[in-house]
Amino acid sequence: MMNLLQRFFPGLRKTEPVANEPVPKSSETGRRATPEASMEYLYREMWVSPAVRAAILDIREMDRLDGRVRRIHSRIARDVVKGGLVMVQTKESRALRREWDAFVRRLQLNRVEKLKSDARGLVMEGACSLQWVLDGDTNVAAGVRMPTETLLPNVDANGQFKDVREAYHQVDVLNGVKLASFALWQMTMARFDPDNFDDMGSMGRPFLDATREVWRKLRMTEEDLVIRRRTRAPFRLAHVLEGANPQELDDYRDRVERDQSQITTDFYMNKKGGVQPVQGDASLGEIGDVVHLLDTFFAGSPLPKGMMGYTDGMARDILEDLKRDYYEEVDVLQDTQSFAYAQGFRLHLLLKGIAPDPEEYAVEFAERRTETPNQTTDRMLKWQALGLPKGMIFEEMGFNAQAVKQRLTDEAKDKDPYPGGAGSIGGRDPLEGETTPGPPRVKITPGNAPKGESATSVGNQLGEHWEDEA
């Protein structure tokens, strides 16, 4: 990495070029990329993938024209970043916590607008491409999201990077000029649902990529429905003038249309004819084709149709199952996006000379599931009844376990009239349930809640015993 940073920071210690070092052999054989992908990589030497660019442009147009698509993207991005980004440590390290807090402030990861923008990019473009920008002190000063459709992975026919010092190129799609090159440490591309994860040239896919054709048919059908209602719905009259010449027919039409503002119009004719009413289209209420396309569109969407306001004929139990499946999809998106931030933070630590074990910390979103506060609290109480560590429970609820521990300690000391005496906590860990008063008692009663689920009750060991049915 020092070699890669040499051209950006000349003051760093010089080392021998990495290119002169022998490349270690491995037992891998065969080709990772498909024959079609290998051929595509040969054509993608100087220009981005037309299929990826077309898909992203279509998704952006759908998001701009259709409120349903915009709401899907906004809802997913909001649920992904719900609770914010946190760093969880197995054992608290003040130095690591200090570096993380500074990293979050510099990259504005404490602002929901930044997190939601990155999440929308991941959903709409199929990848969250973050460029790590360094300042003069070799701090990661920014994580800039780059437009994915302008990035070109510099891979060979096997789908592997030709040179990690130029892993990605940014191309001006208007004239084909290469704007910039990015080393592998400079660019982290978190891909969503690539055709082959091990193929570095395989880009991710937008969430609604497979529904683009259905969306076009749905929009066309809805437009035809409006046109048909406009042209076939009004009540009309058929005027029959048997034997009239064109001049007489035009004069008659002019008189009738001139007098249409009157409430009652009498028609006088000296020829055989008549005026017959023509009813409007009685089948305008038949929109089965629109309903079918709408169901097909939402079948390919991560959001159930019922969660978007289309609740006709949908049972509540079915909706709950669909919501649970949607929340699992949100968890995958959270893991994908948080991995990109974790890569940037690890780069910052390495530049500072800090190399913690990957098991010592994890970067993730605070709320792993989209639940109501009551549902989250009930689940955490059940975990407590099973004997899980208090710190893990607080982290699952989206709180900083160490901050909660410090607040509990400060609060206990603040209420103690004899600091350090018999009434103090004596240095015991508040998260381990050794504070005064004693820890709450949590009991689970199977089969005592709707649908056979367990009910949770909490008893507090104070002078007065109380229980609250969750």
N, C-alpha and C positions, 0 to 999 in steps of 0.2 A: 504493500500500500504506500510505503514511503517513496518508492519509485514512481508510482502513479501521481503522487502529489508534488513531485520535484519541479515540474514545469509551472505549477501554480505558485509554489512557495520556494524560491531559489535558496533561501536560507537554511533549508533542511539538509541534513547530512546526506551526502551522495553515496550511492551504492552501485553495484554493478547492474547493468540492464537485465531485466528478467528474461528477455528474449534469448540471452546467451545460455541460460540454464537449461539442462536437459529436461524434457517433458517426461514425467514418469509414465510407464506403461500400465495398462490395466487389462483385465480379462474380458472386457466388453467386446462383443463382436456384433456384426449386423449393422443395420441402419435404423435409427429411431424414427426418422420422418417417413411418412408415406410417400409412395412414388409421385403422387400428385403434388404433395407439399414440396418435395425436393425439386421438382420442375418449376414450381412457383418461386422458390427461393432464387433460382437462376435468373428469372425475369425481374425479381425484386432487388436487383443490384443498385439501381439508381432511382427507384420510385417506390412509393408506399403501395400496400396491397389495395387494389381497386375495390375488392369485395368488402374489406373492413371499412374503408372510407365510405362506401355507399351505404352500408348498414348504419354507421354512426350518423350520417347526414339524414337518413330516413327517420331514425329515432328522434333526432332533434326536431325535424319537421312535425312528427306526430306529437311531440311534447308541446310544440308551439300552437298547433291547430286544435287539438282535442283536449278538453279539460279533464277527461277521464284518464288519459295517459299522463298528463301533468300531475294529477292527484296520485296516481300509482307511484311515480318517481318520487314525489315529495313525501308520501307516506312511508315508503321504504327507507328513504334517507333519514327521515325523522326517527323511525324506530331503531335504525342501526346506531345512531349516535345518542340515543336516549341514555341519560345518566353521565355522559362524558367519558373521557379517556382517563384511565388510572394505571398506576404501576403497583403490582402486588409483589411483595417480597416474602420469601419463606423465613428469613431472619432479617430484622431491621438493620439497615446500614445508613447512617446519617449522611455519609459522603455520597452514596448512590442516590439517596432521596434529594440531596441538595442539587446534584447534577440534573436529576429529572425535573425538578421544579423550574430550574433555569431553562432547560430545554423546552419545556412546555410554554413558557412565557415568550421565548424568542420565536418559536414557530407558531404562536397564537393557537395552540391546540386546546387552550382553555376557553376558546370562543366557539360557540355552537355553529356560527356561520361558516367558519373554516371547516369544521368536521362535516357539516351537512353538504358543503360544496364538494368535498372530496368523495363523500358517499354518493352523491348524485352523479359525479363523473364515473364512479365504479359501476353504477347501475346502467347508465346511458351509453357508456363507451365500452363496457366490458373489461376495463382495466383502470387502475388508479396509478398513474405514472408520476412519481414524485422525484424531482431533481433536488439533490441536497446541495445547498449553497453554503460555502465556507467563508468566514470573514478572515481578517488578517491574523487573528489569534488562533486559527485552526479550530474555531467553534462552528458547529453546524448552526448557521444563523437563520436558515429558512428551508422549508420544504415546499417547493413550487410545483403545483400540479400542471403537467404539460398536456397538450391535446394529443390524445393517443393516435388519431388518424394521421398525424404528421410524423410519427416515429417509425423508423425502419430498423428492425433488428439486424445486426450485421452477423448473419449466420451462414454456415456452409450447407451443403446438400444434406448433411446429417442432422441439421437443426441445432448445431453447437456454435458458440461464438468463435469467430475467426481470431479475434484479438480482444481480450477483456479490457484493453486500454481504449478501444473504440467499439464498445458493445452495441451502442445505439447511435443512429444518425437521425437528425431532424431534417426533413426535406421540405422545401417550398413547393407545394403542389401546383402552383401556378406556372412556374417555369422549370421545375425539376432541379433547382440548385440546392446543394447541401448547405444548410444553414449552420449546423453545429454537430459536434460529435461528443458522446458521453461515455466515460469509462463506466465499468460495471458498478464501482462504488458511488459514482455520481448519480445514477438512475436506478430506482427501485420500481419495478413494474409488477404490481399485484394483480394478477390476471384472474378473472372470474370465468369458470367453466371453459378452459381452453380444450381444444380437441385432444391434445396430448401435453400433459404438464411437463414431461421431460424433454419436449421439443421446444427450445427457446424461441424459435421463430413462430410458434403457434400462438396467435393472439387470443385474448379472451373474447367472449361474445356478450353483447348487450342483453339485458334481461328480456326484453320484448323483441329480440331479433327474429324469432320464428313466427311471430304474430303480425309481421308487417303486411303480408299479403292479405290476411284476414281483415286487418284494419282497413285496408284500401277498399275491400268489398263492402265492409260495414258502412264506411263513409259514403260510398256510391249508392248503396241501397237506401240509406237514410235520406240522401238528397233526392233520389227518385220518389221516395215516399212523400216528401214535401211537395214536389212538383205535381204528383198525381192528385194530392189533396187540393192543390190550388186550381188545377184545371178541370177535375171531375166532380168536385164536391158541390158547386153552385147549382141551383135550380134554373133550368133553361127552358125556352120555348122554341118549337119547330114551326116555322111559318111556311105553309104550302100554298102557292099561287099557281094553279094549274093553267097552262097555256100562256102565262105572262112572258113578254119579251124581256131582254136584259135591262132596257131602259125603265120599263115599268117596275121591275124587281128592285132596281136601285132606288127609284123614287119612293117606293113603299118602305124600303129599309131605312131611308133617310128620315121619313116621317115618324116611323116607330122609334128609332133610336133618339130622335130629337125630343120625343114626348116621354121618355123613360123616367123622367123625374116626377111625373104625376103618379098619384097613388092608383088611380083607375084609368085605364086607357081602353077606349072602344075602337074596334077595328071594323072599317067599312070596306066591303069588297063587292065588285060587280062581276067577278069571275068565280068559277068554282074553285074552292080552296079551303083552308082551315088553319087553325093554330092549335098545336098539340103540345102539352107539357112533356118535358124530358127530365125524368128524375135524376138526381145525383147518384154517384157511384155508391151502391149499398155495401160494397165489400171493403171499404176503406179501413174498417176495424181489423181486418185480417193482416197481421204483421208477423206471421210465423217465421218468415224468412229473416226478418230483422232480429227476432228473438234467437233464432238459431245461430246467426253470425255473432250476436252478442255473447251467447254462451260459449261459442268456439273461441272468441277472443279472450275471455276471462279464463278459459280452461288453460291457455298458454301463459297466463299472467300469474305471478306469485300471489297476488291478492285475490281472495275469493270474491265472487260477485256480490255476495251478501254484505261484505264489509265495505263495498262501494255504494251501497244504497239500494241495490236491486234485491229486495227481500221477498218478492212474490213467490209463493210456493216453496219456500225453503224452511225446513224444520230447524228448530234451535239446536238440537243435538248434532245435526249435520254441520251447521255453522261452527259449532265448537270444535269439531274434528278438523275442519278446514283451517280454522284459526291456529290450531296447534301445529299443523303442517307448515303454515306460513311463518310461525315463530321459529321453527327449526331452520327455515331458509334464511331468516334474519340472523340467526346465530352463525351460519356459514359466512355471510357477508361481513359480520363483525370480525370474525377470525381473519378473513382475507385482508380487510383494511387495517386492522391493528398490527398485522405482521409487517406491513410497510412502515408504520411508525416505529416499530421495534427495530427494524433494520437501520433506520436513521439514528435512533438513540444509541445503538451498539457502535455505529460508526463514530459518533461523537465520543463515546467512552474510549474507544481504541485510540483516537487522536489525542486524548488526554492521558494516555498511558494507563488506563484502567481496563482490565480484562476480567470481568466477573464471570463466574460459571453461568451458563444459560439457565441452570436450575435455581439460581439464587433470586431471580426476578422474572416477572412476566408483564408485558404491556397488553392490556385488554380493555374492553369497554365495561363500564361499571355494571350495567344491567344486561344480563344475558338473555332475558326473556321479556316480552312485552306483556306485563301483567298489571293488574290494579294493585294499589298499595296493600289492600287487605289480603289479596292472594299471595303477594310476596311475603308479608308478615306471617301468614299462616304456614307457608312452606318453611320459613326460617325457624319458627317455633318447633316444627316437627323435626327439623334437623338438630335443634338443640336437645330435644328429647332423646334423640338417638346418640347423643354424646359427642357430636362434632365440636371441634375447637371454636371458642367464641370468636377469635380473630377471623377464621374462615367464614363464619356466618356474617359478620359485619362486612367483609369484603364482597360476599355474594349479594348483599343488600345494596352495594354501591358506596359504602362508606370506607374511609381510610382507617384501617384497624388501629394503626399506631396513633392517629389523631384522636380516635375515640378513647383509646387507653389513656392518653395524656389528659384529655378533658375529664375523664372519670377520676383520675388521680388528683387533678387540680380542684375538682369540685369537692372531693372527700376532704382534702386538706383545708379548703375554704370553710367548710362547715364544722371542722374540728376545733373546739376552743382550746385544746391542748396539743399543739403541733408536736409530733414526735413522741407523744405520750401514749397512754393506754388506749385512748380513743382514736388514734390515727390508724391508718392502714398498714403502717410498719413496713412499707416497701413491697407489700404483696401485690400481685398482678390483678388489677380490676377485671381484666378480660377472662381470668380463670375463675371468676365467681367467688372471690375471697374478700370482697368489700363488705362494709357494714351499711345497711342490713344485708342479710344472706341472699343468695341467688334465688331467682324465681323458680318455682317448681312447674315443670311442664309435663302434662299428661296427654296421652292420645287415646281416644275412645273409638275403636273401630266400629263402623256401621252406625254412627250416631250423627250422620250428616246426610244431606240429599245425595242421591245416586250411589249410596253405599260407601261414600268416602269417609275418611276419619275426621273427627272434630277435635279441636285443640283447645285445652283450657290451661290457664296460667294461675298458679297460686303463689302469692307473695308472702314470704315469711317475715311479716311484721307483727306488731301487736294485734292488729286486726287482720284476719285471714280473709282474702277475697279471691274470687274466681271470675274470669271473664270468658265466656264461650266465644271462640274465634269464629 
